[in-house]
Amino acid sequence: MKKSMNYKDVMNRKNEIMKSAVGIDYDKFESGSIAFDYEEMMKESSYSLEEMINIQSEYSIGNTPIIELKNLTKIARKLAPEGKGARIFIKDEAISPSGSFKARRAAISVYHAKKLGYKGVIAATSGNYGAAVASQAAMHGLKCIIVQECYDSNQKGQPEIIEKARKCEAYGAEVIQLTVGPELFYEFLKLLESTEFFNASLYTPFGIAGVETLGYEIAKQFLEKEGRAPDVVVCTNAGGGNLTGTARGLIKSGVTNTQVVGASVNLKGLHMASDTQFNKKSFTTGHTGFGIPFATLPDRSDVPRSAGRALRYMDRYVTVNQGEVFYITEALAQIEGLERGPAGNTSLTAAFSLAREMYENQIILVQETEYTGAGKHLQPQLSFAKDMGIDIIVGDPREEICGQNIILPKHPGLIQAVDLDMNKLKKSYIKNAIIGIDEISISNISFLAEETKSTVEFIEKTLVELKLN
């Protein structure tokens, strides 16, 4: 009997479709309540660190260089109080196949798909991950479909997303471009079911574990280069996988004292699924429209349980404004001679600010860079913003209003990362987790403490505030 393809029926089958398309029985890790066995899911559903290093190296992924940004460090020190201004480094992932750290995620996912006998892979992404999956699929001889949320209802697409579509197609992938809204997940599910391809989701254990090699390399390279680990590692944060995988890799290398900082572009007030607001932003990833919702409700992803769980590992979360990132993007090119894309430059902008708080003998690392291309440059982005009615101003970035203007700093000293309230984020996560739950068991309280990198006492206090327990 032919299955119904109407929206309601397809969405009712989503768990069945996703389970078939990723080859993981997520039910075996569930407790029947809030908690699930995250570590067992990661262990049983992925590969060992050594295996992943071998898989990635076979396809020219990994061992990317660490570069010290001496000129940006000098400027940071001129702007910092005496004795402060940490050394700024980047891990240059732009040299990876497909041009970003997401080659690490894709390598493990596509390898696993081929191992299980799937004929092709599908990924729903408007970002660098699509190019990474397409690149790896080409290497493995698998078919590839990339589903993009690309246009508003007037068929206007952002230059950065269109640039990424071009890159996916260059690797031989079929790119399906959709308008913003709920149709993305619906069309994605229909494709998974009709093609029987592998769901190369960003949020599977394979995808997240693939980034562990990045954290492991950071620890190893800094031990060789500097004799110690960085004091701070800054990760651009969107869906949480980048930060999660990097932190897990650091921990597996024995590094536990390095502060892990998430950084996102501030897009406060803009709704990512709004047709009218979709093109009012100039950043398609690494922004608060993804970073905050996925931190406080990670299982909103395209698999039953996301392996990207940023609050488990994040020590601090900061935001920077769009104009500040554009400024640092230009500075990186003109002062350091490195032309890189906006996602990694989000965390670099944060690092430039945070370095001024730290001492000169300390080290701050931006753990990834990305390639740039015609649609990723700041000029096409700013031109598109103008076309969408956004004012481009030189002045104080603190006066930037998302969706109305972009303010390029008139002086680098005005670049200032802004801390988000971590306790507020953790409480939001807890509130989301207990929806529909009348009584919270001791095991669930322990799980929530692990999920939020907090304590049992913090969870119990929060539950009292929420009028539970």
C-alpha positions as a Markdown table, in Angstrom:
| # | Residue | x | y | z |
|---|---|---|---|---|
| 1 | Met | 0.0 | 0.0 | 0.0 |
| 2 | Lys | 1.3 | 3.4 | -1.0 |
| 3 | Lys | 2.1 | 5.7 | 1.9 |
| 4 | Ser | 0.4 | 9.0 | 2.2 |
| 5 | Met | 2.7 | 12.0 | 1.5 |
| 6 | Asn | 0.6 | 14.7 | 3.0 |
| 7 | Tyr | 2.3 | 16.9 | 5.6 |
| 8 | Lys | 0.6 | 15.5 | 8.7 |
| 9 | Asp | 1.1 | 11.8 | 7.8 |
| 10 | Val | 4.8 | 12.3 | 6.9 |
| 11 | Met | 5.5 | 14.2 | 10.2 |
| 12 | Asn | 3.7 | 11.4 | 12.1 |
| 13 | Arg | 6.3 | 8.9 | 10.6 |
| 14 | Lys | 9.3 | 11.1 | 11.3 |
| 15 | Asn | 10.8 | 8.9 | 14.0 |
| 16 | Glu | 10.4 | 5.8 | 11.9 |
| 17 | Ile | 11.9 | 7.5 | 8.9 |
| 18 | Met | 14.9 | 8.9 | 10.8 |
| 19 | Lys | 15.6 | 5.7 | 12.5 |
| 20 | Ser | 15.7 | 3.8 | 9.2 |
| 21 | Ala | 17.9 | 6.5 | 7.6 |
| 22 | Val | 20.6 | 6.7 | 10.2 |
| 23 | Gly | 20.8 | 3.1 | 11.4 |
| 24 | Ile | 20.7 | 3.9 | 15.1 |
| 25 | Asp | 18.1 | 2.5 | 17.5 |
| 26 | Tyr | 17.8 | 5.5 | 19.8 |
| 27 | Asp | 15.2 | 3.8 | 22.0 |
| 28 | Lys | 17.9 | 1.6 | 23.6 |
| 29 | Phe | 19.5 | 4.7 | 25.2 |
| 30 | Glu | 16.2 | 6.0 | 26.6 |
| 31 | Ser | 15.2 | 5.8 | 30.3 |
| 32 | Gly | 11.5 | 6.4 | 29.6 |
| 33 | Ser | 11.7 | 9.9 | 31.2 |
| 34 | Ile | 13.9 | 13.0 | 30.8 |
| 35 | Ala | 17.3 | 11.2 | 31.0 |
| 36 | Phe | 19.0 | 9.2 | 28.3 |
| 37 | Asp | 22.4 | 7.5 | 28.2 |
| 38 | Tyr | 24.4 | 10.1 | 26.2 |
| 39 | Glu | 27.8 | 8.6 | 26.7 |
| 40 | Glu | 26.6 | 5.1 | 25.8 |
| 41 | Met | 25.0 | 6.5 | 22.6 |
| 42 | Met | 28.3 | 8.2 | 21.7 |
| 43 | Lys | 30.3 | 5.1 | 22.5 |
| 44 | Glu | 28.1 | 2.5 | 20.8 |
| 45 | Ser | 27.1 | 4.5 | 17.8 |
| 46 | Ser | 30.5 | 5.9 | 16.7 |
| 47 | Tyr | 34.1 | 5.1 | 16.3 |
| 48 | Ser | 37.2 | 5.3 | 18.6 |
| 49 | Leu | 39.3 | 8.4 | 18.4 |
| 50 | Glu | 42.1 | 6.4 | 16.7 |
| 51 | Glu | 39.7 | 5.0 | 14.1 |
| 52 | Met | 38.4 | 8.4 | 13.3 |
| 53 | Ile | 41.9 | 9.8 | 12.9 |
| 54 | Asn | 42.7 | 7.0 | 10.5 |
| 55 | Ile | 39.5 | 7.5 | 8.5 |
| 56 | Gln | 40.0 | 11.2 | 8.2 |
| 57 | Ser | 43.7 | 11.1 | 7.3 |
| 58 | Glu | 42.9 | 8.6 | 4.5 |
| 59 | Tyr | 40.9 | 11.4 | 2.9 |
| 60 | Ser | 43.4 | 14.2 | 3.6 |
| 61 | Ile | 41.5 | 15.6 | 6.6 |
| 62 | Gly | 43.2 | 16.7 | 9.8 |
| 63 | Asn | 46.6 | 17.8 | 10.9 |
| 64 | Thr | 45.7 | 21.4 | 10.0 |
| 65 | Pro | 48.1 | 24.0 | 11.1 |
| 66 | Ile | 48.1 | 26.3 | 14.2 |
| 67 | Ile | 48.8 | 29.9 | 13.2 |
| 68 | Glu | 49.7 | 32.7 | 15.6 |
| 69 | Leu | 48.1 | 36.0 | 14.7 |
| 70 | Lys | 51.0 | 38.3 | 15.8 |
| 71 | Asn | 49.7 | 41.5 | 14.3 |
| 72 | Leu | 46.2 | 41.2 | 15.7 |
| 73 | Thr | 47.8 | 40.3 | 19.0 |
| 74 | Lys | 49.8 | 43.5 | 18.9 |
| 75 | Ile | 46.7 | 45.6 | 18.3 |
| 76 | Ala | 44.9 | 43.9 | 21.1 |
| 77 | Arg | 47.8 | 44.6 | 23.5 |
| 78 | Lys | 47.8 | 48.3 | 22.5 |
| 79 | Leu | 44.1 | 48.5 | 23.4 |
| 80 | Ala | 44.4 | 46.4 | 26.6 |
| 81 | Pro | 45.4 | 47.5 | 30.1 |
| 82 | Glu | 49.1 | 47.1 | 30.8 |
| 83 | Gly | 50.3 | 43.5 | 31.1 |
| 84 | Lys | 47.2 | 42.2 | 29.3 |
| 85 | Gly | 46.6 | 41.1 | 25.7 |
| 86 | Ala | 46.8 | 37.3 | 25.3 |
| 87 | Arg | 48.5 | 35.7 | 22.3 |
| 88 | Ile | 45.8 | 35.0 | 19.6 |
| 89 | Phe | 46.0 | 31.8 | 17.5 |
| 90 | Ile | 43.8 | 30.1 | 14.9 |
| 91 | Lys | 43.5 | 26.5 | 13.9 |
| 92 | Asp | 43.3 | 26.8 | 10.1 |
| 93 | Glu | 40.6 | 24.4 | 9.1 |
| 94 | Ala | 40.1 | 26.3 | 5.8 |
| 95 | Ile | 42.7 | 24.1 | 4.2 |
| 96 | Ser | 40.6 | 21.0 | 4.7 |
| 97 | Pro | 38.8 | 19.3 | 1.7 |
| 98 | Ser | 35.7 | 21.5 | 1.1 |
| 99 | Gly | 37.2 | 24.3 | 3.2 |
| 100 | Ser | 36.0 | 23.9 | 6.7 |
| 101 | Phe | 36.2 | 21.8 | 9.9 |
| 102 | Lys | 32.9 | 20.2 | 8.8 |
| 103 | Ala | 35.0 | 17.9 | 6.6 |
| 104 | Arg | 35.7 | 16.1 | 9.9 |
| 105 | Arg | 32.0 | 15.5 | 10.6 |
| 106 | Ala | 31.2 | 14.5 | 7.0 |
| 107 | Ala | 34.1 | 12.1 | 6.8 |
| 108 | Ile | 32.8 | 9.9 | 9.6 |
| 109 | Ser | 29.2 | 10.1 | 8.5 |
| 110 | Val | 29.8 | 9.3 | 4.9 |
| 111 | Tyr | 32.3 | 6.6 | 5.7 |
| 112 | His | 29.7 | 5.0 | 8.0 |
| 113 | Ala | 27.0 | 5.3 | 5.3 |
| 114 | Lys | 29.1 | 3.4 | 2.8 |
| 115 | Lys | 30.0 | 0.8 | 5.4 |
| 116 | Leu | 26.3 | 0.2 | 6.0 |
| 117 | Gly | 25.6 | -0.2 | 2.3 |
| 118 | Tyr | 23.7 | 3.0 | 1.7 |
| 119 | Lys | 23.8 | 4.2 | -2.0 |
| 120 | Gly | 23.7 | 7.8 | -1.2 |
| 121 | Val | 23.6 | 10.5 | 1.5 |
| 122 | Ile | 21.3 | 13.4 | 2.3 |
| 123 | Ala | 21.9 | 16.4 | 4.5 |
| 124 | Ala | 19.6 | 19.4 | 5.3 |
| 125 | Thr | 21.9 | 22.4 | 5.6 |
| 126 | Ser | 22.5 | 25.9 | 4.3 |
| 127 | Gly | 26.0 | 25.9 | 5.6 |
| 128 | Asn | 29.5 | 24.5 | 5.0 |
| 129 | Tyr | 28.4 | 21.1 | 6.0 |
| 130 | Gly | 26.6 | 20.6 | 2.7 |
| 131 | Ala | 29.8 | 21.1 | 0.8 |
| 132 | Ala | 31.7 | 18.8 | 3.2 |
| 133 | Val | 29.1 | 16.0 | 2.7 |
| 134 | Ala | 29.2 | 16.5 | -1.1 |
| 135 | Ser | 33.0 | 16.4 | -1.1 |
| 136 | Gln | 33.1 | 13.2 | 0.9 |
| 137 | Ala | 30.4 | 11.6 | -1.1 |
| 138 | Ala | 32.3 | 12.2 | -4.2 |
| 139 | Met | 35.4 | 10.6 | -2.7 |
| 140 | His | 33.4 | 7.5 | -1.6 |
| 141 | Gly | 31.4 | 7.2 | -4.9 |
| 142 | Leu | 28.1 | 7.8 | -3.2 |
| 143 | Lys | 25.2 | 9.9 | -4.5 |
| 144 | Cys | 24.5 | 13.1 | -2.6 |
| 145 | Ile | 21.5 | 15.4 | -2.1 |
| 146 | Ile | 21.7 | 18.7 | -0.2 |
| 147 | Val | 18.5 | 20.3 | 0.9 |
| 148 | Gln | 18.9 | 24.1 | 1.5 |
| 149 | Glu | 16.6 | 26.7 | 3.2 |
| 150 | Cys | 17.6 | 29.4 | 0.7 |
| 151 | Tyr | 15.0 | 31.9 | -0.4 |
| 152 | Asp | 12.2 | 34.1 | 1.0 |
| 153 | Ser | 8.8 | 34.1 | -0.7 |
| 154 | Asn | 10.1 | 36.7 | -3.2 |
| 155 | Gln | 12.8 | 34.2 | -4.3 |
| 156 | Lys | 15.6 | 36.3 | -2.9 |
| 157 | Gly | 18.5 | 34.3 | -1.6 |
| 158 | Gln | 21.4 | 35.4 | 0.5 |
| 159 | Pro | 24.8 | 35.5 | -1.2 |
| 160 | Glu | 26.4 | 33.2 | 1.3 |
| 161 | Ile | 23.8 | 30.4 | 0.9 |
| 162 | Ile | 24.0 | 30.7 | -2.9 |
| 163 | Glu | 27.8 | 30.5 | -2.7 |
| 164 | Lys | 27.5 | 27.2 | -0.7 |
| 165 | Ala | 25.0 | 25.8 | -3.2 |
| 166 | Arg | 27.5 | 26.5 | -5.9 |
| 167 | Lys | 30.2 | 24.6 | -4.0 |
| 168 | Cys | 28.0 | 21.6 | -3.3 |
| 169 | Glu | 27.1 | 21.4 | -7.0 |
| 170 | Ala | 30.8 | 21.6 | -7.9 |
| 171 | Tyr | 31.3 | 18.4 | -6.0 |
| 172 | Gly | 28.5 | 16.7 | -8.0 |
| 173 | Ala | 25.7 | 17.0 | -5.4 |
| 174 | Glu | 22.1 | 17.7 | -6.3 |
| 175 | Val | 21.0 | 20.8 | -4.4 |
| 176 | Ile | 17.3 | 21.3 | -3.6 |
| 177 | Gln | 16.6 | 24.9 | -2.6 |
| 178 | Leu | 13.5 | 25.7 | -0.6 |
| 179 | Thr | 11.9 | 28.8 | 0.8 |
| 180 | Val | 12.2 | 29.5 | 4.5 |
| 181 | Gly | 9.7 | 27.8 | 6.8 |
| 182 | Pro | 8.5 | 24.3 | 7.9 |
| 183 | Glu | 8.7 | 22.8 | 4.4 |
| 184 | Leu | 12.4 | 22.1 | 4.8 |
| 185 | Phe | 12.0 | 19.3 | 7.4 |
| 186 | Tyr | 8.9 | 17.9 | 5.5 |
| 187 | Glu | 10.8 | 17.7 | 2.2 |
| 188 | Phe | 13.8 | 16.3 | 3.9 |
| 189 | Leu | 11.8 | 13.5 | 5.4 |
| 190 | Lys | 10.1 | 12.7 | 2.1 |
| 191 | Leu | 13.5 | 12.5 | 0.4 |
| 192 | Leu | 14.9 | 10.2 | 3.1 |
| 193 | Glu | 11.9 | 7.9 | 2.7 |
| 194 | Ser | 11.7 | 7.8 | -1.1 |
| 195 | Thr | 15.5 | 7.5 | -1.8 |
| 196 | Glu | 16.4 | 5.3 | 1.2 |
| 197 | Phe | 19.6 | 7.3 | 1.5 |
| 198 | Phe | 21.6 | 7.8 | 4.7 |
| 199 | Asn | 20.7 | 10.8 | 6.9 |
| 200 | Ala | 24.1 | 12.5 | 7.1 |
| 201 | Ser | 22.7 | 14.7 | 9.8 |
| 202 | Leu | 24.9 | 17.3 | 11.6 |
| 203 | Tyr | 23.6 | 15.9 | 14.9 |
| 204 | Thr | 24.3 | 12.2 | 14.8 |
| 205 | Pro | 27.0 | 10.7 | 17.0 |
| 206 | Phe | 29.1 | 10.2 | 13.9 |
| 207 | Gly | 28.9 | 13.9 | 13.0 |
| 208 | Ile | 29.8 | 15.1 | 16.4 |
| 209 | Ala | 32.5 | 12.5 | 17.2 |
| 210 | Gly | 34.2 | 13.5 | 14.0 |
| 211 | Val | 35.0 | 16.9 | 15.5 |
| 212 | Glu | 36.7 | 15.2 | 18.5 |
| 213 | Thr | 39.8 | 14.8 | 16.4 |
| 214 | Leu | 40.0 | 18.6 | 16.2 |
| 215 | Gly | 40.1 | 19.1 | 19.9 |
| 216 | Tyr | 42.6 | 16.3 | 20.3 |
| 217 | Glu | 44.9 | 17.9 | 17.6 |
| 218 | Ile | 44.7 | 21.2 | 19.4 |
| 219 | Ala | 46.0 | 19.7 | 22.6 |
| 220 | Lys | 48.7 | 17.7 | 20.9 |
| 221 | Gln | 49.9 | 20.6 | 18.7 |
| 222 | Phe | 50.0 | 23.1 | 21.6 |
| 223 | Leu | 51.9 | 20.6 | 23.8 |
| 224 | Glu | 54.5 | 20.3 | 21.0 |
| 225 | Lys | 54.5 | 24.0 | 20.1 |
| 226 | Glu | 54.1 | 25.7 | 23.5 |
| 227 | Gly | 54.5 | 23.0 | 26.1 |
| 228 | Arg | 50.9 | 23.5 | 27.3 |
| 229 | Ala | 47.3 | 23.7 | 26.3 |
| 230 | Pro | 45.6 | 27.0 | 25.4 |
| 231 | Asp | 44.1 | 28.9 | 28.3 |
| 232 | Val | 40.9 | 29.6 | 26.3 |
| 233 | Val | 39.4 | 28.0 | 23.2 |
| 234 | Val | 36.7 | 29.9 | 21.4 |
| 235 | Cys | 34.2 | 28.0 | 19.2 |
| 236 | Thr | 31.7 | 29.6 | 16.9 |
| 237 | Asn | 28.4 | 28.2 | 18.2 |
| 238 | Ala | 25.3 | 27.4 | 16.2 |
| 239 | Gly | 23.8 | 23.9 | 16.6 |
| 240 | Gly | 26.3 | 23.0 | 19.3 |
| 241 | Gly | 28.2 | 20.3 | 17.5 |
| 242 | Asn | 31.4 | 22.3 | 16.9 |
| 243 | Leu | 31.8 | 23.2 | 20.5 |
| 244 | Thr | 30.7 | 19.7 | 21.8 |
| 245 | Gly | 33.1 | 17.8 | 19.6 |
| 246 | Thr | 36.0 | 20.1 | 20.2 |
| 247 | Ala | 35.5 | 20.0 | 24.0 |
| 248 | Arg | 35.2 | 16.2 | 24.0 |
| 249 | Gly | 38.4 | 15.9 | 22.0 |
| 250 | Leu | 40.2 | 18.2 | 24.5 |
| 251 | Ile | 39.0 | 16.0 | 27.4 |
| 252 | Lys | 40.1 | 12.8 | 25.6 |
| 253 | Ser | 43.5 | 14.3 | 25.3 |
| 254 | Gly | 43.7 | 14.9 | 29.0 |
| 255 | Val | 43.0 | 18.7 | 28.9 |
| 256 | Thr | 40.5 | 19.7 | 31.5 |
| 257 | Asn | 41.5 | 23.2 | 32.6 |
| 258 | Thr | 41.1 | 25.0 | 29.3 |
| 259 | Gln | 38.1 | 27.3 | 29.3 |
| 260 | Val | 35.7 | 26.6 | 26.4 |
| 261 | Val | 33.9 | 29.7 | 25.1 |
| 262 | Gly | 31.0 | 29.7 | 22.7 |
| 263 | Ala | 30.7 | 32.7 | 20.4 |
| 264 | Ser | 27.7 | 33.7 | 18.2 |
| 265 | Val | 26.7 | 36.7 | 16.2 |
| 266 | Asn | 24.0 | 38.7 | 17.9 |
| 267 | Leu | 20.8 | 38.5 | 15.9 |
| 268 | Lys | 18.4 | 39.4 | 18.8 |
| 269 | Gly | 14.9 | 40.2 | 17.6 |
| 270 | Leu | 15.1 | 38.4 | 14.2 |
| 271 | His | 13.2 | 35.1 | 13.8 |
| 272 | Met | 15.1 | 32.6 | 11.6 |
| 273 | Ala | 11.9 | 31.0 | 10.2 |
| 274 | Ser | 10.2 | 34.4 | 9.4 |
| 275 | Asp | 9.8 | 35.0 | 5.7 |
| 276 | Thr | 10.1 | 38.8 | 6.2 |
| 277 | Gln | 13.1 | 38.6 | 8.6 |
| 278 | Phe | 15.1 | 35.7 | 7.0 |
| 279 | Asn | 17.0 | 38.0 | 4.7 |
| 280 | Lys | 17.4 | 40.8 | 7.3 |
| 281 | Lys | 20.5 | 39.1 | 8.7 |
| 282 | Ser | 23.9 | 38.9 | 7.1 |
| 283 | Phe | 25.1 | 35.6 | 8.8 |
| 284 | Thr | 23.6 | 32.3 | 8.0 |
| 285 | Thr | 25.3 | 30.3 | 10.7 |
| 286 | Gly | 27.1 | 30.8 | 14.0 |
| 287 | His | 24.4 | 33.2 | 15.2 |
| 288 | Thr | 22.1 | 33.4 | 18.2 |
| 289 | Gly | 19.1 | 32.3 | 16.1 |
| 290 | Phe | 20.6 | 28.8 | 16.2 |
| 291 | Gly | 22.9 | 29.0 | 19.1 |
| 292 | Ile | 20.5 | 29.8 | 21.9 |
| 293 | Pro | 17.5 | 27.6 | 20.8 |
| 294 | Phe | 19.8 | 24.6 | 20.2 |
| 295 | Ala | 21.6 | 25.1 | 23.5 |
| 296 | Thr | 18.4 | 25.2 | 25.5 |
| 297 | Leu | 16.5 | 22.5 | 23.4 |
| 298 | Pro | 19.1 | 20.4 | 21.6 |
| 299 | Asp | 16.7 | 17.7 | 20.5 |
| 300 | Arg | 15.0 | 20.1 | 18.1 |
| 301 | Ser | 17.3 | 18.6 | 15.4 |
| 302 | Asp | 16.6 | 16.1 | 12.6 |
| 303 | Val | 17.4 | 13.0 | 14.7 |
| 304 | Pro | 15.6 | 11.8 | 17.9 |
| 305 | Arg | 18.5 | 12.7 | 20.1 |
| 306 | Ser | 21.1 | 15.3 | 19.1 |
| 307 | Ala | 24.7 | 14.4 | 19.9 |
| 308 | Gly | 25.5 | 18.2 | 19.9 |
| 309 | Arg | 24.8 | 19.3 | 23.5 |
| 310 | Ala | 26.7 | 22.6 | 24.0 |
| 311 | Leu | 25.7 | 23.3 | 27.6 |
| 312 | Arg | 27.4 | 20.1 | 28.7 |
| 313 | Tyr | 30.8 | 21.6 | 27.8 |
| 314 | Met | 30.4 | 25.4 | 27.6 |
| 315 | Asp | 32.1 | 27.5 | 30.3 |
| 316 | Arg | 31.1 | 30.9 | 28.8 |
| 317 | Tyr | 28.9 | 32.1 | 26.0 |
| 318 | Val | 29.5 | 35.5 | 24.3 |
| 319 | Thr | 28.0 | 37.4 | 21.4 |
| 320 | Val | 29.5 | 39.8 | 18.9 |
| 321 | Asn | 27.7 | 42.1 | 16.5 |
| 322 | Gln | 27.5 | 41.8 | 12.7 |
| 323 | Gly | 29.5 | 44.9 | 12.0 |
| 324 | Glu | 32.3 | 43.8 | 14.4 |
| 325 | Val | 32.7 | 40.5 | 12.5 |
| 326 | Phe | 32.8 | 42.3 | 9.2 |
| 327 | Tyr | 35.6 | 44.5 | 10.6 |
| 328 | Ile | 37.7 | 41.6 | 11.9 |
| 329 | Thr | 37.2 | 39.8 | 8.6 |
| 330 | Glu | 38.7 | 42.7 | 6.7 |
| 331 | Ala | 41.4 | 43.1 | 9.4 |
| 332 | Leu | 42.4 | 39.4 | 9.2 |
| 333 | Ala | 43.0 | 39.8 | 5.4 |
| 334 | Gln | 44.7 | 43.2 | 5.5 |
| 335 | Ile | 46.8 | 42.8 | 8.6 |
| 336 | Glu | 47.5 | 39.1 | 8.8 |
| 337 | Gly | 47.3 | 38.3 | 5.0 |
| 338 | Leu | 44.7 | 35.6 | 5.6 |
| 339 | Glu | 41.4 | 35.7 | 3.8 |
| 340 | Arg | 38.8 | 33.5 | 5.6 |
| 341 | Gly | 35.1 | 33.3 | 5.8 |
| 342 | Pro | 32.6 | 34.7 | 8.3 |
| 343 | Ala | 31.9 | 31.7 | 10.5 |
| 344 | Gly | 35.4 | 31.3 | 12.0 |
| 345 | Asn | 35.7 | 35.1 | 12.1 |
| 346 | Thr | 32.8 | 35.2 | 14.5 |
| 347 | Ser | 34.9 | 33.4 | 17.1 |
| 348 | Leu | 38.0 | 35.4 | 16.1 |
| 349 | Thr | 36.1 | 38.7 | 16.8 |
| 350 | Ala | 35.2 | 37.3 | 20.2 |
| 351 | Ala | 38.8 | 36.2 | 20.8 |
| 352 | Phe | 40.1 | 39.7 | 19.8 |
| 353 | Ser | 37.9 | 41.1 | 22.6 |
| 354 | Leu | 38.6 | 38.4 | 25.2 |
| 355 | Ala | 42.3 | 38.6 | 24.6 |
| 356 | Arg | 42.3 | 42.1 | 26.1 |
| 357 | Glu | 41.0 | 40.7 | 29.4 |
| 358 | Met | 43.7 | 38.1 | 29.6 |
| 359 | Tyr | 47.4 | 38.4 | 30.5 |
| 360 | Glu | 50.1 | 38.6 | 27.9 |
| 361 | Asn | 51.5 | 35.2 | 28.8 |
| 362 | Gln | 48.2 | 33.5 | 28.2 |
| 363 | Ile | 47.0 | 31.9 | 25.0 |
| 364 | Ile | 43.6 | 32.2 | 23.3 |
| 365 | Leu | 42.8 | 29.9 | 20.3 |
| 366 | Val | 40.1 | 30.2 | 17.7 |
| 367 | Gln | 39.5 | 26.6 | 16.9 |
| 368 | Glu | 38.5 | 26.8 | 13.3 |
| 369 | Thr | 38.6 | 28.9 | 10.1 |
| 370 | Glu | 36.5 | 28.4 | 7.0 |
| 371 | Tyr | 37.1 | 29.0 | 3.3 |
| 372 | Thr | 35.8 | 32.2 | 1.7 |
| 373 | Gly | 34.3 | 32.7 | -1.8 |
| 374 | Ala | 32.3 | 35.0 | -4.0 |
| 375 | Gly | 29.2 | 35.0 | -1.8 |
| 376 | Lys | 31.0 | 35.0 | 1.5 |
| 377 | His | 33.0 | 38.1 | 1.2 |
| 378 | Leu | 31.8 | 41.1 | 3.2 |
| 379 | Gln | 31.2 | 43.3 | 0.1 |
| 380 | Pro | 28.4 | 41.1 | -1.4 |
| 381 | Gln | 27.0 | 40.6 | 2.1 |
| 382 | Leu | 26.9 | 44.3 | 2.7 |
| 383 | Ser | 25.5 | 45.1 | -0.7 |
| 384 | Phe | 22.7 | 42.5 | -0.2 |
| 385 | Ala | 22.0 | 44.1 | 3.2 |
| 386 | Lys | 21.6 | 47.5 | 1.6 |
| 387 | Asp | 19.2 | 46.0 | -1.0 |
| 388 | Met | 17.2 | 44.6 | 1.9 |
| 389 | Gly | 16.9 | 48.1 | 3.4 |
| 390 | Ile | 19.6 | 47.7 | 6.1 |
| 391 | Asp | 21.6 | 50.9 | 6.8 |
| 392 | Ile | 25.4 | 50.4 | 6.8 |
| 393 | Ile | 27.0 | 52.8 | 9.3 |
| 394 | Val | 30.5 | 53.5 | 10.7 |
| 395 | Gly | 30.2 | 54.1 | 14.4 |
| 396 | Asp | 29.7 | 52.3 | 17.8 |
| 397 | Pro | 28.6 | 48.7 | 17.3 |
| 398 | Arg | 26.7 | 48.8 | 20.6 |
| 399 | Glu | 24.1 | 50.9 | 18.8 |
| 400 | Glu | 23.5 | 48.2 | 16.2 |
| 401 | Ile | 19.9 | 47.1 | 15.8 |
| 402 | Cys | 19.4 | 43.8 | 14.1 |
| 403 | Gly | 17.3 | 44.0 | 11.0 |
| 404 | Gln | 17.7 | 47.8 | 10.8 |
| 405 | Asn | 21.4 | 48.5 | 10.6 |
| 406 | Ile | 24.9 | 47.2 | 10.6 |
| 407 | Ile | 27.5 | 49.3 | 12.4 |
| 408 | Leu | 31.1 | 48.9 | 11.4 |
| 409 | Pro | 33.4 | 50.0 | 14.4 |
| 410 | Lys | 35.0 | 53.3 | 13.8 |
| 411 | His | 37.9 | 52.1 | 16.1 |
| 412 | Pro | 38.9 | 48.5 | 17.0 |
| 413 | Gly | 38.7 | 49.4 | 20.6 |
| 414 | Leu | 35.0 | 49.4 | 20.3 |
| 415 | Ile | 34.9 | 45.7 | 19.5 |
| 416 | Gln | 33.5 | 44.1 | 22.7 |
| 417 | Ala | 32.1 | 40.6 | 23.2 |
| 418 | Val | 29.0 | 40.6 | 25.4 |
| 419 | Asp | 28.4 | 37.8 | 27.9 |
| 420 | Leu | 25.2 | 35.8 | 27.9 |
| 421 | Asp | 23.8 | 34.7 | 31.3 |
| 422 | Met | 24.8 | 31.1 | 31.5 |
| 423 | Asn | 22.5 | 30.4 | 34.5 |
| 424 | Lys | 19.6 | 31.8 | 32.5 |
| 425 | Leu | 20.4 | 29.5 | 29.6 |
| 426 | Lys | 20.7 | 26.5 | 31.9 |
| 427 | Lys | 17.4 | 27.3 | 33.5 |
| 428 | Ser | 15.8 | 27.6 | 30.1 |
| 429 | Tyr | 17.1 | 24.2 | 29.2 |
| 430 | Ile | 15.7 | 22.7 | 32.4 |
| 431 | Lys | 12.3 | 24.3 | 31.8 |
| 432 | Asn | 12.2 | 22.8 | 28.3 |
| 433 | Ala | 13.2 | 19.4 | 29.6 |
| 434 | Ile | 10.5 | 19.1 | 32.3 |
| 435 | Ile | 7.6 | 20.1 | 30.1 |
| 436 | Gly | 4.8 | 17.5 | 30.8 |
| 437 | Ile | 6.7 | 16.0 | 33.8 |
| 438 | Asp | 5.0 | 16.1 | 37.1 |
| 439 | Glu | 7.7 | 14.5 | 39.3 |
| 440 | Ile | 11.5 | 14.6 | 38.8 |
| 441 | Ser | 13.5 | 11.5 | 39.9 |
| 442 | Ile | 16.9 | 11.6 | 41.4 |
| 443 | Ser | 18.4 | 10.1 | 38.3 |
| 444 | Asn | 16.8 | 12.8 | 36.2 |
| 445 | Ile | 18.2 | 15.5 | 38.4 |
| 446 | Ser | 21.7 | 14.0 | 38.0 |
| 447 | Phe | 21.2 | 13.9 | 34.3 |
| 448 | Leu | 20.1 | 17.6 | 34.2 |
| 449 | Ala | 23.2 | 18.5 | 36.2 |
| 450 | Glu | 25.4 | 16.8 | 33.6 |
| 451 | Glu | 23.5 | 18.4 | 30.7 |
| 452 | Thr | 24.0 | 21.9 | 32.1 |
| 453 | Lys | 27.5 | 21.4 | 33.5 |
| 454 | Ser | 26.1 | 22.4 | 36.9 |
| 455 | Thr | 25.3 | 20.7 | 40.2 |
| 456 | Val | 22.5 | 18.7 | 41.7 |
| 457 | Glu | 22.0 | 21.7 | 44.1 |
| 458 | Phe | 21.6 | 24.1 | 41.2 |
| 459 | Ile | 19.0 | 21.8 | 39.5 |
| 460 | Glu | 17.0 | 21.3 | 42.8 |
| 461 | Lys | 17.0 | 25.1 | 43.4 |
| 462 | Thr | 15.8 | 25.7 | 39.8 |
| 463 | Leu | 13.1 | 23.1 | 40.1 |
| 464 | Val | 11.8 | 24.9 | 43.2 |
| 465 | Glu | 11.8 | 28.2 | 41.3 |
| 466 | Leu | 9.8 | 26.4 | 38.5 |
| 467 | Lys | 7.4 | 25.1 | 41.2 |
| 468 | Leu | 8.5 | 21.5 | 40.9 |
| 469 | Asn | 9.9 | 19.3 | 43.7 |
